[in-house]
Amino acid sequence: MGYSRAPAPDLAPWVSGLYATIVEAPAGHRLECGLLNDYSLLRVQLKGDWTAIGRDGSMHMSRAALLFGPQTRRMPVTVTGSFISVGLSLRPGTGHALRRFETADYLDRLVPAEALGIPSEATIRILEQCSSPEEWLLTLEAMSRRIIEESGARQPDPVTVRFEELAYTDPAANVGDFAREIGVDQRRLERVVRRDFGLPPKQVLRRARVLDMASHLRGVADGEEADELELRYYDQSHMIRDFVEYFGMTPKQFVETPQPILTLALETRQARRLEALSRLEPGAPKPWEKPLEVSRTAS
């Protein structure tokens, strides 16, 4: 079961979304998959035997509360048996606004949740007492409010907020044109984006483009956007290069390879994106969840 939703309105400047994933599997069943997220996430693993391979090497975990930095490429993950994962995604710039993070320090890494001021073991114990996915998410929201208040409730840089919108709306945009449009020096734009996204602006947009296309190929994107997403690529070879760079496989291999964990993450991102673009009301059925209408004609 994958359950995700937008944050409470008072948390929206800092939190982009929350999720809960519950997977029942036979004991000893080994699931090999991966993650490619463009945001930092707080992930609380309440059940399961996990291994992730990041910048610091292979990390094995079971019950754990961790801060995952954004990924620059698919991070291999392996899960054995059933698992439960609960978490929230931080909007770009939240780490710097609240904790003076340089996001580049966390790229492709997973570190204890204490980096956010969240006590790992106490958080796990509190969540284990909850009785439903929604109660898990409400608990995480309450913890977030405490951290935000204690950190002075500073909000992300307005330049970061505008660039986040660009990554959702037009990741094929020209960075120089965008800087002029919002009235900032391009060097300042690049400095702020590197600080809050961990990457240069062009790389952030390139990753956003491939994530949108990957969502479409996994069937968790708005089908009405299919043509638009494909037109972001010059040709098939251009798309293949991006998929090999970010996922380590061609688009055809990407479609043919079962990737349930990655697909859930892509679905959560697309729902968050459509909500940010005011194309999906919080809690409304997602476009890919709507039943297809079949028209019949008389023979």
Secondary structure as GFF3:
##gff-version 3
##sequence-region A 1 299
A	DSSP	beta_strand	2	5	.	.	.	ID=ss1
A	DSSP	three_ten_helix	9	11	.	.	.	ID=ss2
A	DSSP	beta_strand	15	23	.	.	.	ID=ss3
A	DSSP	beta_strand	30	35	.	.	.	ID=ss4
A	DSSP	beta_strand	40	54	.	.	.	ID=ss5
A	DSSP	beta_strand	57	61	.	.	.	ID=ss6
A	DSSP	beta_strand	64	68	.	.	.	ID=ss7
A	DSSP	beta_strand	75	90	.	.	.	ID=ss8
A	DSSP	alpha_helix	94	99	.	.	.	ID=ss9
A	DSSP	three_ten_helix	103	106	.	.	.	ID=ss10
A	DSSP	beta_strand	110	112	.	.	.	ID=ss11
A	DSSP	three_ten_helix	113	116	.	.	.	ID=ss12
A	DSSP	alpha_helix	120	128	.	.	.	ID=ss13
A	DSSP	alpha_helix	133	150	.	.	.	ID=ss14
A	DSSP	alpha_helix	158	169	.	.	.	ID=ss15
A	DSSP	alpha_helix	175	182	.	.	.	ID=ss16
A	DSSP	alpha_helix	186	197	.	.	.	ID=ss17
A	DSSP	alpha_helix	201	217	.	.	.	ID=ss18
A	DSSP	three_ten_helix	223	225	.	.	.	ID=ss19
A	DSSP	alpha_helix	226	231	.	.	.	ID=ss20
A	DSSP	alpha_helix	236	247	.	.	.	ID=ss21
A	DSSP	alpha_helix	251	256	.	.	.	ID=ss22
A	DSSP	alpha_helix	260	276	.	.	.	ID=ss23
A	DSSP	three_ten_helix	287	289	.	.	.	ID=ss24
###
